[in-house]
Amino acid sequence: MSTARISIMVSAFHRSLSDGSLAPAKLVNDLRAAGITALEPALSWGENEPRRWAEVRAAAGDAGMVYSCGDAGVNLVGEGDSDRQRALDAVAHYVEAAAALACPAILVVGSRPAPGMSHEEGRRVMAETLARAAARAEGSGVTLTIEDFGVTPAFVCSGAHVREVVEATGRPDVKVTFDNGNFLLADDEPAAAYVLLKERIVHVHIKDFAPAGGARLRSLAGEAHVGCTVGAGRAQVRECLALLKADGYSGWLSLEVGVAPALAEAVRAAGVVARMWDGA
């Protein structure tokens, strides 16, 4: 029986690490004790906070932790060729940073259509730029992925739109980070989106959302969502884990913590995900 390989997105702890209220050693030691064995860093945060990031890396090394994926905020669409060239250079920079961490993948996130550009044209341009970025990354040992990005739910957030972009690259080496929760913002069912994307999935984010009347996060249909404890919401965590396990997925399950206190929720969520995986 396979064991869940649990990672954590470091972004939930950026503020407390930056202001010194959370010591890197405590963060890493508590995560490791909970069975979390990999970190998913936001690569730009590490560059903006070099001292704190060095402390996190040192603690992670002492704990025997590795890196599951690096998050790279890059808009692959932009408003013209010069923007896209800068995007290509940025992706290449983040590929190099990930390779230095022995990190097998990066998540390229943050693309959106230019003003006046249709979503269809934006997805076409995104795919073209992504294909060029993947060509530059050949031989690096780092796989480029995109996700269902909830910030722009009408653009590349549904399973169908994510599949459209990766297939339009014409490159089988462009892969998907499957974020179970973000599909809800496109009024998509996470388990159904999984079926569309499973051949391309190399990394997974696990989060949960619950309905909330005054929440800022709204789906295309206007349904409001708020982050909640993993397993308590509507993002089909158990169903998605069962599908992944049944299909032999052996990659990382990276927790995306959406409630405070983040460290306590990360520890709790790691146990929930491990038990769900074992029971699948």
Secondary structure, DSSP 8 states (H G I E B T S, - for coil): ----EEEEEGGGGHHHHHTTSS-HHHHHHHHHHTTEEEEE-BHHHHHHSHHHHHHHHHHHHHHT-EE--EEEE--SS-SSHHHHHHHHHHHHHHHHHHHHTT--EEEEE-----TT--HHHHHHHHHHHHHHHHHHHTTSS-EEEEE--TTSTTTS-SHHHHHHHHHHTT-TT-EEEEETTGGGGGT--HHHHHHHHGGGEEEEEE--EEE-TT-SEE-TT--EEEE--TTSSSS-HHHHHHHHHHTT--SEEEE---SSSHHHHHHHHHHHHHHHHHH-
